[in-house]
Amino acid sequence: MRNKHVIVIGAGMGGLSAALKLAVNGFDVTVLERGQRPGGKLREQQIGERRFYTGPTVLTMPWVFEELFAEAGASFSERVTLHRAEILARHAWSRDERLDLFADHERSAEAIRAFAGSAEADGFRRFAKDAKRVFNALEGPFMLSPRPTPLSIFGRFGFSGLGELMQIKAVFTLWQALGSYFKDERLRQLFGRYATYVGSSPYQSPATLMLIADVESRGVCAVEGGIHQLPEAVAELAEEKGVTLRYDTEVSEVLVEGGRASGVVSTSGERIVADAVIVNADAAAMGAGLFGATVSRAIPRVPVAKRSHGVVTWNLLAKPTGFPMQYHNVFFPRDYAAEFHAVFKDLRLPSEPTVYICAQDRGNPNVAPDELERLLIVVNAPARGDVQDIAEAEIQLCEKQVMTLLAHCGLTLEQPQTIAVTTPAHFERAYP
């Protein structure tokens, strides 16, 4: 009897992980990827004479990959080398207002005490304790559940667990909950930024996202050689387990027979039959009909107003001066609420955005002191790249506002060379 054949569309981390698990469990698996390398947004790009990391920059919860590799009979640590960060990030509001967060909670508490006073440090200790409680409460019914819903989570707690649900502040927004720990608006900004990790606003997302603080305390890691080494390692192991990886193969349609996916058609016209199809893409892409009209009925269209936010990124070469950069750096404006109103209500770039900078050469002994550094700059943006691209004039204005905030915080980027700008429209075309 033949093994069942599963097609996975997309060689991002979700598609690769699914393919590996399926192969280990006896399925024949074919991964179809429109690009030339695995990883999706976890990518490295040759831009000019330098190679840039142009996607996600943070790895947490490494035990997820350890378990994935162990299930396949392999050792994650033998294939991927991680370096745990002591300083999670450096945060700034002006040249005189800087705060580092550490993996060690007590070091963070002491830093907060020096920054904002003893009461705020005590608030952080309570916050960290509650973040751990939230993580422990939701790890099983939410984070490890295949399709969590409010009903399934309530079923886990039941009526007797209503008190516990109140303790983890599940009925409050993240911003509301942060107010019970911190009076200092800057600290609410800092921890409210966790909402953006899932493309949301701290004024709308649930307080349960505070569990991210506990996740980060368990380890924020850098991947030796760049984060793109992670999908490369998973892809290599998947092929060892029999997965077929086909690059430069774009799918135009998911075939449906009898109400079930039965295969795909590529843009070249090739039909590939399967017993099941996994689409490792944004669910909204299927609802929008990018994989055919028939299968689009399985997913409702997501209106622009209900989408998670996007980003605009700049890859720069520059010499940073005046500010002691860490690998991860965040620069905050004063009016945090206005930023999210612009992105989610007005559907435009904020006039004063929060700025994240990944200084990719910090800690790299191979970079000469006088050499220009690779920088990835990220600001939040509305996710409407499929509707209308952001005008060049708006991008230029945003870049000017970014530089103004950086200067206010003491950072000057000398000899800047803008190598690449990526907008939501670019992401839409590359990763539908």
Secondary structure as GFF3:
##gff-version 3
##sequence-region A 1 432
A	DSSP	beta_strand	5	9	.	.	.	ID=ss1
A	DSSP	alpha_helix	13	24	.	.	.	ID=ss2
A	DSSP	beta_strand	28	32	.	.	.	ID=ss3
A	DSSP	beta_strand	44	47	.	.	.	ID=ss4
A	DSSP	beta_strand	50	53	.	.	.	ID=ss5
A	DSSP	alpha_helix	63	71	.	.	.	ID=ss6
A	DSSP	alpha_helix	76	79	.	.	.	ID=ss7
A	DSSP	beta_strand	82	84	.	.	.	ID=ss8
A	DSSP	beta_strand	87	94	.	.	.	ID=ss9
A	DSSP	beta_strand	97	102	.	.	.	ID=ss10
A	DSSP	alpha_helix	105	116	.	.	.	ID=ss11
A	DSSP	alpha_helix	118	138	.	.	.	ID=ss12
A	DSSP	pi_helix	139	143	.	.	.	ID=ss13
A	DSSP	alpha_helix	150	157	.	.	.	ID=ss14
A	DSSP	three_ten_helix	159	161	.	.	.	ID=ss15
A	DSSP	alpha_helix	162	167	.	.	.	ID=ss16
A	DSSP	alpha_helix	174	178	.	.	.	ID=ss17
A	DSSP	alpha_helix	185	192	.	.	.	ID=ss18
A	DSSP	three_ten_helix	193	198	.	.	.	ID=ss19
A	DSSP	three_ten_helix	207	210	.	.	.	ID=ss20
A	DSSP	alpha_helix	211	217	.	.	.	ID=ss21
A	DSSP	beta_strand	221	223	.	.	.	ID=ss22
A	DSSP	alpha_helix	229	240	.	.	.	ID=ss23
A	DSSP	beta_strand	244	246	.	.	.	ID=ss24
A	DSSP	beta_strand	251	257	.	.	.	ID=ss25
A	DSSP	beta_strand	260	266	.	.	.	ID=ss26
A	DSSP	beta_strand	271	273	.	.	.	ID=ss27
A	DSSP	beta_strand	276	279	.	.	.	ID=ss28
A	DSSP	alpha_helix	283	287	.	.	.	ID=ss29
A	DSSP	alpha_helix	293	296	.	.	.	ID=ss30
A	DSSP	three_ten_helix	304	306	.	.	.	ID=ss31
A	DSSP	beta_strand	310	321	.	.	.	ID=ss32
A	DSSP	beta_strand	328	331	.	.	.	ID=ss33
A	DSSP	alpha_helix	336	344	.	.	.	ID=ss34
A	DSSP	beta_strand	355	359	.	.	.	ID=ss35
A	DSSP	beta_strand	373	381	.	.	.	ID=ss36
A	DSSP	alpha_helix	392	408	.	.	.	ID=ss37
A	DSSP	beta_strand	412	422	.	.	.	ID=ss38
A	DSSP	alpha_helix	424	430	.	.	.	ID=ss39
###
